[in-house]
Amino acid sequence: MTTKAKTQIIAEPGVPQIVIIREFDAPRELLYRAYTDPALLVQWLGPRRLTMTIERQDVRDGGMWRFTHRDAEGNEYGFHGVFHGTPSAAGGIVRTFEFEGAPGHVSLETLTLEEQGGRTLVRTNAVFQSVEDRDAMVESGMESGVNEGMEKLDALLARLKQAE
């Protein structure tokens, strides 16, 4: 996989994992809000060509989440999972992730937020049940969606910082 802008997407051959790393010019608490507040999440997660709706976002141990992306033709793509542990800005977020178009292929995502000097390094580690599942995610076009989402998140954070 390639690096676009400041986002690194790492998918080592033969390893059932994807690591996404990006640094933001914002404090950790603000990044945590952007990842957990439904009103903020819908503004940045996913490709620009899709609109997002959040059905559930219960950010607590055992809490469920579900969202859909919709394209201009009305096609919907649903995703869901469960939060694990106690999510927090300091401790990060652990959740399962399942694309409803490929049921039974669940990954475990760990998000960490490391703040240094007002900037925050965001790292997502997604572990898949098999290399084949990981490869299917890579081949789905997730790289462009991740890059677009990170660009939208950068812009959202700049607006939020300006409003403070």
C-alpha positions in Angstrom: 0.0 0.0 0.0 1.1 3.6 -0.5 1.3 6.6 1.7 -0.8 9.6 0.6 -0.5 13.0 2.4 0.4 12.2 6.0 -1.5 9.0 6.3 0.5 5.7 6.4 -1.4 2.5 5.6 0.7 -0.6 6.3 -0.4 -4.0 5.1 2.5 -6.4 5.3 2.3 -9.4 2.9 1.1 -12.5 4.6 0.1 -10.8 7.9 -3.6 -10.5 8.7 -3.4 -6.9 9.9 -3.7 -3.3 8.6 -2.0 -0.5 10.5 -3.1 3.1 9.8 -1.0 6.0 11.3 -1.6 9.7 11.0 -0.5 12.7 13.0 -2.9 15.6 13.6 -2.4 19.1 14.8 -4.9 18.8 17.6 -5.0 17.6 21.2 -5.9 14.0 22.1 -9.3 14.9 23.7 -10.4 16.6 20.5 -9.5 13.5 18.4 -11.3 11.3 20.9 -14.5 13.4 20.5 -14.2 13.2 16.7 -14.0 9.4 16.9 -16.9 9.0 19.4 -19.4 11.9 19.0 -21.9 10.8 16.3 -22.4 14.5 15.3 -18.7 14.8 14.5 -18.1 11.2 13.2 -20.6 11.6 10.4 -18.7 14.7 9.2 -15.4 12.9 8.4 -15.6 9.1 8.3 -15.4 7.6 4.9 -15.2 8.7 1.3 -16.5 12.1 0.2 -18.9 10.4 -2.3 -20.8 8.7 0.5 -23.1 10.1 3.2 -23.1 8.5 6.6 -25.9 7.7 9.0 -25.3 6.5 12.5 -27.9 4.1 14.0 -26.0 3.3 17.2 -22.9 4.6 18.9 -22.8 3.3 22.5 -19.2 4.0 23.4 -18.8 1.7 26.5 -17.7 -1.8 27.3 -20.2 -4.1 25.5 -21.8 -1.1 23.7 -22.8 -1.7 20.1 -22.3 0.6 17.1 -23.8 0.6 13.6 -23.5 3.0 10.7 -24.3 3.0 7.0 -22.8 4.8 4.1 -25.1 5.6 1.2 -24.0 6.5 -2.4 -25.8 8.9 -4.8 -27.8 6.0 -6.3 -29.2 5.0 -2.9 -27.0 1.9 -2.3 -26.3 1.3 1.3 -23.2 -0.2 2.9 -23.7 -1.2 6.6 -21.0 -1.8 9.2 -21.4 -2.8 12.9 -19.6 -4.0 15.9 -19.1 -4.0 19.7 -16.9 -1.8 21.9 -14.6 -3.6 24.3 -12.9 -2.4 27.5 -13.4 1.1 28.7 -12.9 3.6 25.8 -11.2 6.8 26.8 -9.0 9.5 25.2 -6.1 8.2 27.3 -6.7 4.5 26.7 -8.0 4.5 23.2 -10.8 2.4 21.7 -11.1 -1.3 21.1 -14.0 -2.6 18.9 -15.0 -5.3 16.5 -15.7 -4.3 12.9 -17.9 -6.2 10.5 -19.0 -5.1 7.0 -22.5 -6.4 6.6 -21.9 -7.1 2.9 -19.5 -9.9 4.1 -21.0 -11.3 7.3 -18.9 -13.4 9.5 -15.6 -11.7 8.5 -14.9 -9.7 11.7 -11.8 -7.7 12.5 -10.6 -6.4 15.9 -9.6 -2.7 15.8 -7.5 -0.9 18.4 -7.3 2.9 18.2 -4.6 4.6 20.2 -4.2 8.4 20.6 -0.7 9.6 21.6 -0.4 13.3 22.3 2.9 15.2 22.3 3.0 19.0 22.4 -0.6 19.5 21.4 -0.3 17.2 18.4 -1.7 13.7 18.4 -0.5 10.5 16.7 -3.5 8.3 15.8 -2.8 4.7 15.2 -5.4 2.1 14.2 -4.4 -1.6 14.3 -7.0 -3.8 12.6 -6.4 -7.6 13.0 -8.4 -9.9 10.7 -9.3 -13.5 11.1 -7.2 -14.4 8.0 -4.9 -13.0 5.4 -7.6 -13.5 2.9 -10.0 -11.3 4.9 -7.4 -8.6 5.2 -6.6 -8.8 1.5 -10.4 -8.5 0.7 -10.4 -5.3 2.8 -7.4 -3.9 1.0 -8.9 -4.7 -2.4 -12.2 -3.1 -1.5 -10.7 0.4 -2.1 -10.4 1.1 1.6 -7.1 3.0 1.0 -8.8 5.9 -0.9 -11.7 6.0 1.7 -9.2 6.1 4.6 -7.2 8.9 2.9 -10.3 11.0 2.1 -11.6 10.4 5.7 -8.3 11.6 7.2 -8.3 14.7 5.0 -11.9 15.5 6.1 -10.9 14.8 9.8 -8.0 17.3 9.4 -10.4 20.0 8.2 -13.0 19.2 10.9 -10.3 19.5 13.6 -9.1 22.8 12.2 -12.7 24.1 12.4 -13.2 22.8 15.9 -10.0 24.3 17.1 -10.9 27.7 15.6 -14.3 27.6 17.4 -12.7 27.0 20.8 
